[in-house]
Amino acid sequence: MLIEELTHTVPLPEGVSASYDGKTLVIDGPRGQLKRSFSHPQLGIQPSDGVVVVSGKKLRKRQKALLGTWRAHLANMVNGVAFGFRYQMKVVFAHFPMKISVKGDYRHGRRTQDRV
């Protein structure tokens, strides 16, 4: 089954800009810059004022899935340069015991959360 045209838009928050040179997308924001290579003959990316448009024409099932994956990657990149990421890990075991040690800055008996 062929899909004639499919378009996704990713909004850019204030202070975030995007540029695309045909293969590499660069997202700049207050928390840094991210670069990622996006190239496919049937899919395209067009940054405009305040949004990044991901589109494709005459797509099959795999290209449609790839278009959705690109949209998710773009949304995560925009979120990262605008607000940052928080990494958290929860250790759970049921049968095999584990030994764990944490190195870093502690405050009030808890480790401070790392932000990237």
PyMOL commands that place a pseudoatom at each C-alpha (Angstrom):
pseudoatom trace, name=CA, resn=MET, resi=1, chain=A, elem=C, hetatm=0, pos=[0.000, 0.000, 0.000]
pseudoatom trace, name=CA, resn=LEU, resi=2, chain=A, elem=C, hetatm=0, pos=[1.408, 3.342, -1.064]
pseudoatom trace, name=CA, resn=ILE, resi=3, chain=A, elem=C, hetatm=0, pos=[0.875, 6.533, 0.929]
pseudoatom trace, name=CA, resn=GLU, resi=4, chain=A, elem=C, hetatm=0, pos=[0.874, 9.530, -1.395]
pseudoatom trace, name=CA, resn=GLU, resi=5, chain=A, elem=C, hetatm=0, pos=[2.144, 12.158, 1.051]
pseudoatom trace, name=CA, resn=LEU, resi=6, chain=A, elem=C, hetatm=0, pos=[2.774, 12.337, 4.786]
pseudoatom trace, name=CA, resn=THR, resi=7, chain=A, elem=C, hetatm=0, pos=[3.940, 15.354, 6.807]
pseudoatom trace, name=CA, resn=HIS, resi=8, chain=A, elem=C, hetatm=0, pos=[4.885, 15.783, 10.471]
pseudoatom trace, name=CA, resn=THR, resi=9, chain=A, elem=C, hetatm=0, pos=[5.747, 19.088, 12.139]
pseudoatom trace, name=CA, resn=VAL, resi=10, chain=A, elem=C, hetatm=0, pos=[7.931, 19.566, 15.201]
pseudoatom trace, name=CA, resn=PRO, resi=11, chain=A, elem=C, hetatm=0, pos=[7.476, 22.965, 16.903]
pseudoatom trace, name=CA, resn=LEU, resi=12, chain=A, elem=C, hetatm=0, pos=[10.571, 24.855, 18.037]
pseudoatom trace, name=CA, resn=PRO, resi=13, chain=A, elem=C, hetatm=0, pos=[10.382, 26.645, 21.401]
pseudoatom trace, name=CA, resn=GLU, resi=14, chain=A, elem=C, hetatm=0, pos=[11.608, 30.205, 21.723]
pseudoatom trace, name=CA, resn=GLY, resi=15, chain=A, elem=C, hetatm=0, pos=[15.389, 30.425, 21.608]
pseudoatom trace, name=CA, resn=VAL, resi=16, chain=A, elem=C, hetatm=0, pos=[15.817, 27.249, 19.529]
pseudoatom trace, name=CA, resn=SER, resi=17, chain=A, elem=C, hetatm=0, pos=[16.858, 27.360, 15.875]
pseudoatom trace, name=CA, resn=ALA, resi=18, chain=A, elem=C, hetatm=0, pos=[17.353, 24.670, 13.245]
pseudoatom trace, name=CA, resn=SER, resi=19, chain=A, elem=C, hetatm=0, pos=[19.345, 24.429, 10.024]
pseudoatom trace, name=CA, resn=TYR, resi=20, chain=A, elem=C, hetatm=0, pos=[19.573, 21.624, 7.457]
pseudoatom trace, name=CA, resn=ASP, resi=21, chain=A, elem=C, hetatm=0, pos=[22.184, 21.327, 4.722]
pseudoatom trace, name=CA, resn=GLY, resi=22, chain=A, elem=C, hetatm=0, pos=[20.720, 18.361, 2.844]
pseudoatom trace, name=CA, resn=LYS, resi=23, chain=A, elem=C, hetatm=0, pos=[22.181, 15.675, 5.079]
pseudoatom trace, name=CA, resn=THR, resi=24, chain=A, elem=C, hetatm=0, pos=[22.941, 17.042, 8.568]
pseudoatom trace, name=CA, resn=LEU, resi=25, chain=A, elem=C, hetatm=0, pos=[20.401, 18.737, 10.818]
pseudoatom trace, name=CA, resn=VAL, resi=26, chain=A, elem=C, hetatm=0, pos=[21.783, 21.156, 13.419]
pseudoatom trace, name=CA, resn=ILE, resi=27, chain=A, elem=C, hetatm=0, pos=[19.613, 22.231, 16.367]
pseudoatom trace, name=CA, resn=ASP, resi=28, chain=A, elem=C, hetatm=0, pos=[20.895, 25.169, 18.480]
pseudoatom trace, name=CA, resn=GLY, resi=29, chain=A, elem=C, hetatm=0, pos=[19.415, 26.159, 21.814]
pseudoatom trace, name=CA, resn=PRO, resi=30, chain=A, elem=C, hetatm=0, pos=[20.204, 27.614, 25.218]
pseudoatom trace, name=CA, resn=ARG, resi=31, chain=A, elem=C, hetatm=0, pos=[21.636, 24.295, 26.478]
pseudoatom trace, name=CA, resn=GLY, resi=32, chain=A, elem=C, hetatm=0, pos=[23.913, 23.619, 23.514]
pseudoatom trace, name=CA, resn=GLN, resi=33, chain=A, elem=C, hetatm=0, pos=[23.966, 22.301, 19.986]
pseudoatom trace, name=CA, resn=LEU, resi=34, chain=A, elem=C, hetatm=0, pos=[23.033, 18.885, 18.589]
pseudoatom trace, name=CA, resn=LYS, resi=35, chain=A, elem=C, hetatm=0, pos=[23.877, 17.521, 15.140]
pseudoatom trace, name=CA, resn=ARG, resi=36, chain=A, elem=C, hetatm=0, pos=[22.478, 14.423, 13.482]
pseudoatom trace, name=CA, resn=SER, resi=37, chain=A, elem=C, hetatm=0, pos=[22.626, 13.017, 9.980]
pseudoatom trace, name=CA, resn=PHE, resi=38, chain=A, elem=C, hetatm=0, pos=[19.274, 12.448, 8.259]
pseudoatom trace, name=CA, resn=SER, resi=39, chain=A, elem=C, hetatm=0, pos=[19.354, 11.275, 4.644]
pseudoatom trace, name=CA, resn=HIS, resi=40, chain=A, elem=C, hetatm=0, pos=[16.868, 9.266, 2.622]
pseudoatom trace, name=CA, resn=PRO, resi=41, chain=A, elem=C, hetatm=0, pos=[15.849, 9.652, -1.024]
pseudoatom trace, name=CA, resn=GLN, resi=42, chain=A, elem=C, hetatm=0, pos=[12.094, 9.723, -0.281]
pseudoatom trace, name=CA, resn=LEU, resi=43, chain=A, elem=C, hetatm=0, pos=[12.115, 11.749, 2.962]
pseudoatom trace, name=CA, resn=GLY, resi=44, chain=A, elem=C, hetatm=0, pos=[12.956, 15.387, 3.502]
pseudoatom trace, name=CA, resn=ILE, resi=45, chain=A, elem=C, hetatm=0, pos=[13.393, 17.920, 6.283]
pseudoatom trace, name=CA, resn=GLN, resi=46, chain=A, elem=C, hetatm=0, pos=[12.595, 21.633, 5.957]
pseudoatom trace, name=CA, resn=PRO, resi=47, chain=A, elem=C, hetatm=0, pos=[13.263, 23.971, 8.883]
pseudoatom trace, name=CA, resn=SER, resi=48, chain=A, elem=C, hetatm=0, pos=[11.098, 27.108, 8.802]
pseudoatom trace, name=CA, resn=ASP, resi=49, chain=A, elem=C, hetatm=0, pos=[10.071, 29.810, 11.239]
pseudoatom trace, name=CA, resn=GLY, resi=50, chain=A, elem=C, hetatm=0, pos=[9.310, 28.117, 14.537]
pseudoatom trace, name=CA, resn=VAL, resi=51, chain=A, elem=C, hetatm=0, pos=[8.840, 24.572, 13.148]
pseudoatom trace, name=CA, resn=VAL, resi=52, chain=A, elem=C, hetatm=0, pos=[10.729, 21.747, 11.480]
pseudoatom trace, name=CA, resn=VAL, resi=53, chain=A, elem=C, hetatm=0, pos=[8.698, 19.905, 8.836]
pseudoatom trace, name=CA, resn=VAL, resi=54, chain=A, elem=C, hetatm=0, pos=[9.467, 16.252, 8.095]
pseudoatom trace, name=CA, resn=SER, resi=55, chain=A, elem=C, hetatm=0, pos=[7.743, 14.992, 4.967]
pseudoatom trace, name=CA, resn=GLY, resi=56, chain=A, elem=C, hetatm=0, pos=[7.757, 12.244, 2.395]
pseudoatom trace, name=CA, resn=LYS, resi=57, chain=A, elem=C, hetatm=0, pos=[5.951, 11.298, -0.800]
pseudoatom trace, name=CA, resn=LYS, resi=58, chain=A, elem=C, hetatm=0, pos=[4.916, 7.894, -2.143]
pseudoatom trace, name=CA, resn=LEU, resi=59, chain=A, elem=C, hetatm=0, pos=[5.820, 6.052, 1.038]
pseudoatom trace, name=CA, resn=ARG, resi=60, chain=A, elem=C, hetatm=0, pos=[5.555, 2.403, 1.837]
pseudoatom trace, name=CA, resn=LYS, resi=61, chain=A, elem=C, hetatm=0, pos=[5.191, 0.953, 5.323]
pseudoatom trace, name=CA, resn=ARG, resi=62, chain=A, elem=C, hetatm=0, pos=[8.935, 1.065, 6.149]
pseudoatom trace, name=CA, resn=GLN, resi=63, chain=A, elem=C, hetatm=0, pos=[9.387, 4.656, 4.962]
pseudoatom trace, name=CA, resn=LYS, resi=64, chain=A, elem=C, hetatm=0, pos=[6.317, 5.700, 6.954]
pseudoatom trace, name=CA, resn=ALA, resi=65, chain=A, elem=C, hetatm=0, pos=[7.825, 4.126, 10.071]
pseudoatom trace, name=CA, resn=LEU, resi=66, chain=A, elem=C, hetatm=0, pos=[11.154, 5.853, 9.384]
pseudoatom trace, name=CA, resn=LEU, resi=67, chain=A, elem=C, hetatm=0, pos=[9.374, 9.192, 9.014]
pseudoatom trace, name=CA, resn=GLY, resi=68, chain=A, elem=C, hetatm=0, pos=[7.804, 8.736, 12.458]
pseudoatom trace, name=CA, resn=THR, resi=69, chain=A, elem=C, hetatm=0, pos=[11.198, 7.766, 13.890]
pseudoatom trace, name=CA, resn=TRP, resi=70, chain=A, elem=C, hetatm=0, pos=[12.757, 10.931, 12.448]
pseudoatom trace, name=CA, resn=ARG, resi=71, chain=A, elem=C, hetatm=0, pos=[9.960, 13.015, 13.972]
pseudoatom trace, name=CA, resn=ALA, resi=72, chain=A, elem=C, hetatm=0, pos=[10.618, 11.435, 17.388]
pseudoatom trace, name=CA, resn=HIS, resi=73, chain=A, elem=C, hetatm=0, pos=[14.390, 12.027, 17.086]
pseudoatom trace, name=CA, resn=LEU, resi=74, chain=A, elem=C, hetatm=0, pos=[13.795, 15.665, 16.153]
pseudoatom trace, name=CA, resn=ALA, resi=75, chain=A, elem=C, hetatm=0, pos=[11.404, 16.182, 19.069]
pseudoatom trace, name=CA, resn=ASN, resi=76, chain=A, elem=C, hetatm=0, pos=[13.980, 14.673, 21.466]
pseudoatom trace, name=CA, resn=MET, resi=77, chain=A, elem=C, hetatm=0, pos=[16.760, 16.849, 20.043]
pseudoatom trace, name=CA, resn=VAL, resi=78, chain=A, elem=C, hetatm=0, pos=[14.641, 19.991, 20.429]
pseudoatom trace, name=CA, resn=ASN, resi=79, chain=A, elem=C, hetatm=0, pos=[13.697, 18.991, 23.978]
pseudoatom trace, name=CA, resn=GLY, resi=80, chain=A, elem=C, hetatm=0, pos=[17.360, 18.374, 24.825]
pseudoatom trace, name=CA, resn=VAL, resi=81, chain=A, elem=C, hetatm=0, pos=[18.696, 21.729, 23.644]
pseudoatom trace, name=CA, resn=ALA, resi=82, chain=A, elem=C, hetatm=0, pos=[15.753, 23.645, 25.131]
pseudoatom trace, name=CA, resn=PHE, resi=83, chain=A, elem=C, hetatm=0, pos=[15.223, 21.976, 28.526]
pseudoatom trace, name=CA, resn=GLY, resi=84, chain=A, elem=C, hetatm=0, pos=[17.931, 19.310, 28.985]
pseudoatom trace, name=CA, resn=PHE, resi=85, chain=A, elem=C, hetatm=0, pos=[17.701, 15.667, 29.958]
pseudoatom trace, name=CA, resn=ARG, resi=86, chain=A, elem=C, hetatm=0, pos=[17.628, 14.016, 33.355]
pseudoatom trace, name=CA, resn=TYR, resi=87, chain=A, elem=C, hetatm=0, pos=[19.117, 10.548, 33.704]
pseudoatom trace, name=CA, resn=GLN, resi=88, chain=A, elem=C, hetatm=0, pos=[17.709, 8.417, 36.509]
pseudoatom trace, name=CA, resn=MET, resi=89, chain=A, elem=C, hetatm=0, pos=[18.423, 4.809, 37.300]
pseudoatom trace, name=CA, resn=LYS, resi=90, chain=A, elem=C, hetatm=0, pos=[16.522, 2.533, 39.633]
pseudoatom trace, name=CA, resn=VAL, resi=91, chain=A, elem=C, hetatm=0, pos=[18.209, -0.658, 40.754]
pseudoatom trace, name=CA, resn=VAL, resi=92, chain=A, elem=C, hetatm=0, pos=[15.919, -3.603, 41.424]
pseudoatom trace, name=CA, resn=PHE, resi=93, chain=A, elem=C, hetatm=0, pos=[16.846, -7.230, 41.922]
pseudoatom trace, name=CA, resn=ALA, resi=94, chain=A, elem=C, hetatm=0, pos=[14.819, -10.305, 42.770]
pseudoatom trace, name=CA, resn=HIS, resi=95, chain=A, elem=C, hetatm=0, pos=[17.136, -13.280, 42.860]
pseudoatom trace, name=CA, resn=PHE, resi=96, chain=A, elem=C, hetatm=0, pos=[20.757, -12.353, 42.189]
pseudoatom trace, name=CA, resn=PRO, resi=97, chain=A, elem=C, hetatm=0, pos=[22.190, -9.817, 44.671]
pseudoatom trace, name=CA, resn=MET, resi=98, chain=A, elem=C, hetatm=0, pos=[24.159, -6.854, 43.344]
pseudoatom trace, name=CA, resn=LYS, resi=99, chain=A, elem=C, hetatm=0, pos=[26.822, -4.628, 44.841]
pseudoatom trace, name=CA, resn=ILE, resi=100, chain=A, elem=C, hetatm=0, pos=[26.414, -1.002, 43.871]
pseudoatom trace, name=CA, resn=SER, resi=101, chain=A, elem=C, hetatm=0, pos=[28.452, 2.061, 44.701]
pseudoatom trace, name=CA, resn=VAL, resi=102, chain=A, elem=C, hetatm=0, pos=[27.700, 5.623, 43.683]
pseudoatom trace, name=CA, resn=LYS, resi=103, chain=A, elem=C, hetatm=0, pos=[30.421, 8.228, 43.348]
pseudoatom trace, name=CA, resn=GLY, resi=104, chain=A, elem=C, hetatm=0, pos=[29.627, 11.898, 43.187]
pseudoatom trace, name=CA, resn=ASP, resi=105, chain=A, elem=C, hetatm=0, pos=[28.154, 14.836, 45.048]
pseudoatom trace, name=CA, resn=TYR, resi=106, chain=A, elem=C, hetatm=0, pos=[25.706, 14.021, 47.868]
pseudoatom trace, name=CA, resn=ARG, resi=107, chain=A, elem=C, hetatm=0, pos=[23.340, 16.413, 49.617]
pseudoatom trace, name=CA, resn=HIS, resi=108, chain=A, elem=C, hetatm=0, pos=[21.062, 15.428, 52.493]
pseudoatom trace, name=CA, resn=GLY, resi=109, chain=A, elem=C, hetatm=0, pos=[21.783, 11.728, 51.990]
pseudoatom trace, name=CA, resn=ARG, resi=110, chain=A, elem=C, hetatm=0, pos=[20.719, 11.808, 48.338]
pseudoatom trace, name=CA, resn=ARG, resi=111, chain=A, elem=C, hetatm=0, pos=[22.811, 12.189, 45.258]
pseudoatom trace, name=CA, resn=THR, resi=112, chain=A, elem=C, hetatm=0, pos=[22.199, 15.386, 43.354]
pseudoatom trace, name=CA, resn=GLN, resi=113, chain=A, elem=C, hetatm=0, pos=[20.563, 14.811, 40.018]
pseudoatom trace, name=CA, resn=ASP, resi=114, chain=A, elem=C, hetatm=0, pos=[22.838, 15.162, 37.017]
pseudoatom trace, name=CA, resn=ARG, resi=115, chain=A, elem=C, hetatm=0, pos=[21.552, 17.330, 34.206]
pseudoatom trace, name=CA, resn=VAL, resi=116, chain=A, elem=C, hetatm=0, pos=[23.037, 17.347, 30.746]
for i in range(1, 116): cmd.bond("trace and resi %d" % i, "trace and resi %d" % (i + 1))
show_as sticks, trace
zoom trace
